[in-house]
Amino acid sequence: MTAEAALAALGLPSACRIDRRIPKTLWPEPLRAALADAAEELRWLAVLKPETCAIAARPDAPEIQILSLDLRPDVKPSATERLHRAVPYPAVALVRRSQSLSISLREAACGLAGDPVTAAWLPSLALALQNRDSLATVYAGWTAQVRRLAEPVRIESEIARLRAQAKKETRIASLAETNRRLQQLQSELAATREALCR
């Protein structure tokens, strides 16, 4: 999965596209303080404003920034949180780190793997499919979709945790309860993946 493919999936009007590299010397001070040591490159890919996409602004979302951020491999994931705190507008960040790509919004983030589930889910981000009452509702729609993709990852980590717990368990009743919960989670995971592919 590439940042270009993720950006294309948003289906933004051409008037929104900017695609400019932002040199660190031009970063606003809060952004420079938050990311100067963590980022290799920051690109301003697009901006959604009423005049570029014909969607009304609201005080809580006068515009939406679409950014691409290349992080150094040794940087902690909290760098994207610092990005969202430093940017004064709602932002969608396509974050590259080593060979991985993730999408990050203020309240949701998930990895974008090159698997069939992600490929089937990606079109759900299209601007045309979002509630276009305001830029705030568009951003809320994107946040909800990113949370949907993050759900299988959450379930998989819970399954891994329970499997490790089951290996250490010596009481039969507790082991039976753990196995029952594992079966529930595996069913939930299958249903979640199937729903993403629809």
C-alpha positions as CSV (number, residue, x, y, z in Angstrom):
1,M,0.0,0.0,0.0
2,T,1.3,3.4,-0.9
3,A,0.4,6.9,0.3
4,E,-0.6,7.8,-3.3
5,A,-3.1,4.9,-3.4
6,A,-4.6,5.9,0.0
7,L,-4.8,9.5,-1.2
8,A,-6.5,8.4,-4.5
9,A,-9.0,6.4,-2.4
10,L,-10.2,9.7,-0.8
11,G,-11.5,10.8,-4.2
12,L,-10.7,14.4,-3.6
13,P,-11.5,17.1,-6.3
14,S,-8.5,18.3,-8.2
15,A,-8.9,21.8,-6.7
16,C,-8.0,20.3,-3.3
17,R,-4.7,18.9,-4.4
18,I,-1.5,20.8,-3.4
19,D,1.3,18.2,-3.2
20,R,4.1,20.3,-1.8
21,R,7.0,19.3,0.3
22,I,7.3,21.6,3.4
23,P,10.9,22.3,4.4
24,K,11.5,22.1,8.1
25,T,12.6,25.7,8.1
26,L,9.0,26.7,7.1
27,W,7.2,24.6,9.7
28,P,5.3,26.6,12.3
29,E,7.0,26.6,15.7
30,P,4.6,24.1,17.4
31,L,5.1,21.6,14.6
32,R,8.8,22.1,14.5
33,A,9.0,21.6,18.3
34,A,6.8,18.4,18.1
35,L,8.4,16.7,15.1
36,A,11.8,18.2,14.1
37,D,13.8,15.1,15.4
38,A,11.2,12.5,14.4
39,A,10.3,13.4,10.8
40,E,12.3,13.0,7.6
41,E,9.8,14.7,5.4
42,L,6.4,16.4,5.6
43,R,4.2,16.9,2.5
44,W,1.1,19.0,2.3
45,L,-1.0,16.8,-0.1
46,A,-4.3,18.5,-0.1
47,V,-6.7,20.8,1.8
48,L,-10.5,20.6,1.9
49,K,-12.1,24.1,2.2
50,P,-15.5,25.3,1.2
51,E,-14.0,26.9,-1.9
52,T,-12.1,23.7,-3.0
53,C,-14.7,21.0,-2.3
54,A,-18.1,22.8,-2.0
55,I,-18.6,21.5,1.5
56,A,-19.6,24.0,4.3
57,A,-17.1,24.8,7.1
58,R,-17.9,24.9,10.8
59,P,-16.0,26.6,13.6
60,D,-14.6,23.2,14.7
61,A,-13.6,22.3,11.2
62,P,-12.9,25.3,8.9
63,E,-10.7,23.1,6.7
64,I,-9.2,19.6,6.7
65,Q,-5.5,19.2,6.0
66,I,-4.3,16.0,4.2
67,L,-0.6,15.4,5.0
68,S,2.1,12.8,4.3
69,L,4.6,12.3,7.1
70,D,7.8,10.2,6.7
71,L,9.0,9.2,10.1
72,R,12.4,7.9,11.1
73,P,12.4,4.1,11.8
74,D,13.3,4.5,15.4
75,V,10.6,7.1,16.2
76,K,7.8,6.1,18.6
77,P,4.1,6.1,17.4
78,S,3.3,9.1,19.6
79,A,4.9,11.3,16.9
80,T,1.6,11.3,15.0
81,E,-0.3,12.4,18.1
82,R,2.1,15.3,18.4
83,L,1.4,16.1,14.7
84,H,-2.3,16.3,15.4
85,R,-1.8,18.5,18.4
86,A,0.5,20.9,16.5
87,V,-1.7,21.3,13.4
88,P,-4.5,23.7,14.2
89,Y,-7.1,22.1,11.8
90,P,-8.4,18.5,11.6
91,A,-5.8,16.5,9.7
92,V,-5.6,13.2,7.9
93,A,-2.0,12.0,8.1
94,L,-0.6,9.3,5.8
95,V,2.3,8.2,7.9
96,R,5.3,6.2,6.5
97,R,7.8,4.6,8.7
98,S,10.3,2.1,7.3
99,Q,8.2,-0.1,5.0
100,S,4.8,0.5,6.7
101,L,2.0,2.9,6.0
102,S,-0.7,4.0,8.4
103,I,-3.5,6.5,8.3
104,S,-3.9,8.8,11.3
105,L,-6.7,11.1,12.4
106,R,-7.1,13.0,15.7
107,E,-9.0,10.2,17.4
108,A,-8.3,7.1,15.3
109,A,-5.4,5.4,13.5
110,C,-4.6,2.1,11.9
111,G,-2.0,0.5,9.6
112,L,-2.7,0.1,5.9
113,A,-1.5,-3.3,4.9
114,G,-1.5,-4.5,1.3
115,D,-4.0,-7.3,2.2
116,P,-7.4,-8.0,0.6
117,V,-9.3,-6.7,3.7
118,T,-7.6,-3.3,3.5
119,A,-8.0,-3.2,-0.3
120,A,-11.8,-3.9,0.1
121,W,-12.1,-1.3,2.9
122,L,-10.2,1.6,1.3
123,P,-13.0,2.7,-1.1
124,S,-15.2,3.4,1.9
125,L,-13.0,6.6,2.5
126,A,-14.2,8.2,-0.8
127,L,-15.3,11.8,-0.2
128,A,-18.4,11.0,-2.3
129,L,-19.5,8.4,0.3
130,Q,-19.2,10.7,3.3
131,N,-21.9,12.9,4.9
132,R,-21.2,16.2,3.2
133,D,-23.2,18.4,5.5
134,S,-20.0,20.0,6.7
135,L,-16.3,19.4,6.8
136,A,-16.8,18.3,10.4
137,T,-19.1,15.5,9.3
138,V,-16.7,14.4,6.6
139,Y,-13.9,14.2,9.2
140,A,-16.2,12.3,11.6
141,G,-17.1,9.8,8.8
142,W,-13.4,9.2,8.0
143,T,-12.7,8.7,11.7
144,A,-15.5,6.1,12.0
145,Q,-14.1,4.3,8.9
146,V,-10.6,4.2,10.3
147,R,-11.9,2.9,13.6
148,R,-13.7,0.1,11.6
149,L,-10.4,-1.0,10.1
150,A,-8.6,-0.8,13.4
151,E,-11.1,-3.2,15.0
152,P,-9.6,-6.5,13.6
153,V,-6.2,-5.4,14.9
154,R,-7.6,-4.9,18.3
155,I,-9.3,-8.3,18.3
156,E,-6.2,-10.0,17.0
157,S,-4.1,-8.5,19.9
158,E,-6.7,-9.7,22.4
159,I,-6.6,-13.2,20.9
160,A,-2.8,-13.2,21.2
161,R,-3.0,-12.1,24.8
162,L,-5.6,-14.8,25.7
163,R,-3.5,-17.5,23.9
164,A,-0.5,-16.6,26.0
165,Q,-2.6,-16.6,29.1
166,A,-4.0,-20.1,28.2
167,K,-0.5,-21.5,27.9
168,K,0.2,-20.5,31.5
169,E,-3.2,-21.5,33.0
170,T,-3.2,-24.6,35.2
171,R,-6.8,-24.5,36.4
172,I,-9.2,-26.4,34.1
173,A,-12.2,-24.1,34.8
174,S,-10.1,-21.0,33.9
175,L,-8.7,-22.7,30.8
176,A,-12.2,-23.6,29.7
177,E,-13.4,-20.0,30.1
178,T,-10.3,-18.7,28.2
179,N,-11.0,-21.1,25.4
180,R,-14.7,-20.1,25.2
181,R,-13.6,-16.4,25.1
182,L,-11.1,-17.2,22.3
183,Q,-13.8,-18.9,20.2
184,Q,-16.0,-15.8,20.7
185,L,-13.2,-13.5,19.6
186,Q,-12.4,-15.6,16.6
187,S,-16.0,-15.5,15.4
188,E,-16.1,-11.8,16.1
189,L,-12.8,-11.4,14.1
190,A,-14.3,-13.3,11.1
191,A,-17.5,-11.3,11.2
192,T,-15.5,-8.0,11.4
193,R,-13.3,-8.9,8.5
194,E,-16.3,-9.9,6.4
195,A,-18.1,-6.7,7.2
196,L,-15.0,-4.7,6.1
197,C,-15.0,-6.5,2.7
198,R,-18.6,-5.5,2.0
